[in-house]
Amino acid sequence: MKTSDVIAAYLAARRSQGTELSSSERVLYRLARQTGDGEFDAITTEELTLFLHGPGELSRTWLNKHSLLTNLYRFAVTRGYAQINALPQRKPKLPSVHPAYIYSTAEVQRLVVAAASLCNPKSPLQGPTYRMLLLLMYGAALRVSEAMGLQLRDVDLQTAILTIRETKFYKTRLVPIGPRLAQELSHYLAQRTHLPMKQGQESAVLCSKTGHHLWYQDVVTLFQHIRHDAGIGIPAGASRAPRMHDLRHTAAMHRLVCWYEQGLNVNILLPKLSTYMGHSGLTSTQRYLHLTPDLLTQANRRFAAYAEQGGGHA
């Protein structure tokens, strides 16, 4: 059975269970193209190793691809489309996770202003589109892919809720947004009506001048220009400049600091933040919560208040 046929059968089976798998579909069909779309059972471990590595340097996306292909092979083997799971079982030494950069509020504002200032005569909505992308990532703590994947049908301005489909863990979640972000989104969508909507309500919210989805590599490249225009370079002692994805980390940290400032019980609220961000567990959220000067200040204040109330006595 051809690789593309196995993939089609797998996607149909998963979608019958209510899973959309749009981003997974792109990855899987890339495998079919890269291996020549021959017999699925003839794909070698060497070919799979090359696919998992991807172009350029080895990255931690290896894990995501391996997990996706593990599910595909489990499906194929149980249905007789493959005799064995040909995936390499030994995980390579992956690069360590760089600490996230936490943007200050002033830096977030400068990024938004720089994005809005983008000027492309051939794409008059480029500035508003990238401004909205950054606002969604910071205001709703979305992943880059989640913001880019938003469709018109996913935005309910009446209830101020976004539907985030097929997240990192292939689940769908509802994300409430605040009134300011809802207002910004409403204004952008009014501008968006001037661009093509070739797929109707399934058209991308954030799109190119032709109405198509933005390309990830283009987005990342343009963000580097936005960051430069915002005057944000490589921090002292760091080996790289802050990433666009760090806006999501920043959103989590700023929310935590805000809760401390309000005197709220952060331990109770952390699981809610984890659910909001679409994490599979609290451990994933804790990785976002880095010790920043603001957080240390708030923690010290909480401890001082606790001590003054006699909590420090044995």
Stockholm file with secondary structure:
# STOCKHOLM 1.0

chainA/1-314         MKTSDVIAAYLAARRSQGTELSSSERVLYRLARQTGDGEFDAITTEELTLFLHGPGELSRTWLNKHSLLTNLYRFAVTRGYAQINALPQRKPKLPSVHPAYIYSTAEVQRLVVAAASLCNPKSPLQGPTYRMLLLLMYGAALRVSEAMGLQLRDVDLQTAILTIRETKFYKTRLVPIGPRLAQELSHYLAQRTHLPMKQGQESAVLCSKTGHHLWYQDVVTLFQHIRHDAGIGIPAGASRAPRMHDLRHTAAMHRLVCWYEQGLNVNILLPKLSTYMGHSGLTSTQRYLHLTPDLLTQANRRFAAYAEQGGGHA
#=GR chainA/1-314 SS CBHHHHHHHHHHHHHTTTCCCHHHHHHHHHHHHHTTTCBGGGCCHHHHHHHHHCSSSCCTHHHHHHHHHHHHHHHHHHTTSCSSCCSCCSCCCCCCCCCCCCCCHHHHHHHHHHHHTCCCTTCTTHHHHHHHHHHHHHHSCCCHHHHHHCBGGGEETTTTEEEECSCTTSCCEEEECCHHHHHHHHHHHHHHTTSCCTTGGGSBSSBCTTSCBCCHHHHHHHHHHHHHHTTCCCCTTCSSCCCSTHHHHHHHHHHHHHHHHTTCCHHHHHHHHHHHTTCSSHHHHHTTCCCCHHHHHHHHHHHHHHHHTTTTCC
#=GC SS_cons         CBHHHHHHHHHHHHHTTTCCCHHHHHHHHHHHHHTTTCBGGGCCHHHHHHHHHCSSSCCTHHHHHHHHHHHHHHHHHHTTSCSSCCSCCSCCCCCCCCCCCCCCHHHHHHHHHHHHTCCCTTCTTHHHHHHHHHHHHHHSCCCHHHHHHCBGGGEETTTTEEEECSCTTSCCEEEECCHHHHHHHHHHHHHHTTSCCTTGGGSBSSBCTTSCBCCHHHHHHHHHHHHHHTTCCCCTTCSSCCCSTHHHHHHHHHHHHHHHHTTCCHHHHHHHHHHHTTCSSHHHHHTTCCCCHHHHHHHHHHHHHHHHTTTTCC
//
